[in-house]
Amino acid sequence: MTVNLEVSEGVGTIRLDRPPMNALDIATQDRLRELAEEATRRDDVRAVVVYGGEKVFAAGADIKEMQAMDHAAMVVRSKALQDSFTAVARIPKPVVAAVTGYALGGGCELALCADFRIAGENAKLGQPEILLGLIPGAGGTQRLARLVGPSKAKDMIFTGRHVRADEALAIGLVDRVVPAAEVYEQAHAWAAKLAQGPAMALRAAKECVDAGLEADLDTGLTIERNWFAGLFATEDRERGMRSFIDEGPGKAKFL
């Protein structure tokens, strides 16, 4: 399989495994969607790491495969391509991308689907589709602009240039830069910590932020209000408040 799901300590690692560069061909895209949906369903997966291995995250689409496709074929395929990445973005659990080496084109777009991005010092991110006479097609024009702002997104998309880890951190494209050898360890630790938290509250928080960004303020406040009230029906809310009263803040156990 070109993508695998391994579960440890409540963390599901979606691992790209298509050497040497983890090119995202159609089979890999479809498998990515399947595993994102599986991670969504599984109760033993409470947080997710997306990882490409020690040397490379994903260097983009399979260009040879794409070159053979005409307009009619891509009209059909482009929706499935976006759906594969959207399935990752819609995992209702904390998701962190562990980025080493190249994260270009579809690889960068995949990292954008995570809630948090930890990059190695050797990471290079970019949307080089313009150099092929194309634009990003798996969410890059939308998610990148929402994350770093339209001006910085246009700079990356218009030029197709690679952004090194230090610049990616400065513009908010990644959230933490660490030695390359520590990327997966730190990503797993981040996810494992959140995997111990209140699952429904984390789900609510993610949905409120993500859905609220796509709506006007009043709609976002309604989404927040409904989730806030709804959480009063959960066992985690009862456990958290009881622990606060009996033991003080920050000591509740949700597993």
N, C-alpha and C positions, 0 to 999 in steps of 0.2 A: 504494500500500500504506500502511496505517496504522502499520505497524511495519517497520523495515528493519534489516538487519545489514550493517555495513561493517567491513572488517578492515584494520588498519594496525599494523605493528610487533608482530605477534603478538597484538594486542588486537582483539577483536570488540566493536564498539559496537552494542548493540541500542537503536535510536533510535525512540521514540514520535513519530509524526508525524500527529496528527489535530487540526488547529487548530479552535478557538482554545485549548482547554483540555485536549487529549489525553484526552477522556472515553473510558473503557474499555468500549466496546460489545462485543457478542458477537464480531464479526469481528476486533476488535483483540485480544481475549482469545485467540482461536484462533490468530491470527497470532503472538502472543507465545509461545505454547507451541511452535509450529512452529520458530521461530527459536531458542528456548532449546535445543530438541533438536538443531537444526543446529549450534549453537555447541558443544554437547557432543560431537558426532561429528567435527567438523573438526579436523584436526591443526594447521592454521595458526592456529587460535584457541587461545591458551594462557592468556588471561585475558579478562575481559568487563567492559565498562562498560554500565550501563543508564542512559539519558539521555532527558530529555523535551524538551530544547531550552533556549534562553537564558531564556525567560520563565516556563515552567511545567513541572513534572515530570509530574504527572497529577492532575486535580482529581476523580477518582473515576469511578464507573460512569456509564453513560448512563441517567439517571433516567427520561427519557421512554420508553426502550426497556423498562426494568424495570417501569414502571407498567402496561404493557399485559400483563404476565405474571401468571397466576394461580398458585395453590398447586401444581397439578399440573405446570405448565410449569417452575416453579422447582425442584421436586423433581428433575426431569430435568437442569436446567441447572446447579444448584449444584455438582454433582460436577465438571463440565467447567470451571466457574469456578475452583474450587480447584486442579484439575489444571494449569491454565495457569500459576498462580503457583508451584505446587510444582515445575514443570518448570524454572523459573528458580532456585529454591532448591537444586535437585539438580544443577545444572551442576557437574561435578566439577573445577572450575577456579576460581581466585580471581575473585570478582564484586564490583564496587563500584558503588553507586548514586550518580549525580551529580545532586543534588537542587537545583533552582532553583524559586523561587516556590512554588506550592501543590503539596503532596503529601497529598491528602485521600482518605479512604475507601480505595478500591482503589489509589490512588496511594501512600498510606502503606503499605498492605499489600505492594505491589510493592517498595518500598524495603526493607521488612523482610526480603525474600528474599535480599538481598545479604549478603556477608560483612563489608562495610565501607561506611559512608555518609559522603560528603562533601557538605555542605550550603552553599548560599550564604547570605549574611547576610540575604537577602530571603525565605528559606524559611519556610514555615508548614506544619506537619504536623498531622494529626489524623484521628480516626475519628468523623466526625459522623453515622454511620448512625442513632444513637439519635434524632436530630431528625426522622427519617423514620418512626419507629416500628419500626426494625429494629436489628439488631446487625451487626457486621462479619461478612462471609461468605466472605472469601477468605484466611482465616488470621489475621486481626487479633486475635481473642481469644486465640489460641494463641501466635503469634510475638511479639506485643507484650509479653505477660506474661513470656515467657521472656527477653526482652531487657532490659526495664526493671524487672521485678518486678511482682507482682500488684497492689499498691496503686496504683502510678503508672499502670499499665495501666487499672485500673478508673476512676481519676479521668478519664482521657482518654475512655474508652468511655462511661462513665455520663453525662458532661456534653456530649460531642461538641465540646469546645472546641478551638480551634487552638493549637498550641504553636509559639512562635517559635524561631528557630535557637538563640539563646543558652540557652533553657531546654532545648531538645532535646539540646544538648551536655551540659548539666549532669546530665540524668537518664540519659544514655547512649543516647538514641534515635538520635543521630548521633555520628560519631567525630571530625569536623573541621568547622570553620566557616571559610569563606574569602569574599573578595569575590565577588559573584555572577558577575562576568565571568571569574573564574578557576576556576569549579567544574569545567567539563569538562576543562580543561587539567590540573588537579591530579589529577582522577580517572584520566585517561588515563596520566599519568606514574606513578601508583601501580600501575596495572595493567601498564604496560609494563615496569616494574622486575621485577614478579613473573613476567612472561612470559619473562624471561631465566633463571628459576630451574629447578630440577629438577621436571619435570612430574609424575612419579609420586609423589615425596615430597610435593609440594603437594596432590595428590589424596588421598594417604593422610592427611595432617594434617587436611584439611577433613572427610573422612569420620570420622576418629576423634573430632574435637570434636563434630560434628553428631550422629552416631549415639550417642556416649557420653552426651550430654546427655539422650537419650531412654531411657537404660538405667540400671541400678544400677551401682555402682562396679566390682564384679567383672566384669560383662559389658563395661563400658567398657575395663577393663584388658586383657581378652582381645582385644577389637578392636584395641587399640593394639599388643599383643604380636604379634599375627598380621601386622599391617601392617609393624611394625618388622623382623621377621625376613624378611618377603617382599621388602622393599626391598634386601636383600643380594643379590638375584638381578638387580638392575637395573644397566644401564650407567651411569646417573647416580651411583649409589652408588660404583661403581668409580672413576669420573672424580673425584668429590668427594674421596674418601679419598686417591687418588693425588696430587691437586693439593695437599692439605693437607700430605702428607709431603714432597713435592718443593719446594713453593713457599711454604708457610705457609698460615694460615687465610684464608678469604674470597676466594680468587683463582680458584676453579674456574669454568670456562665450561661451561654445560650445553647450548648450542646448537651 
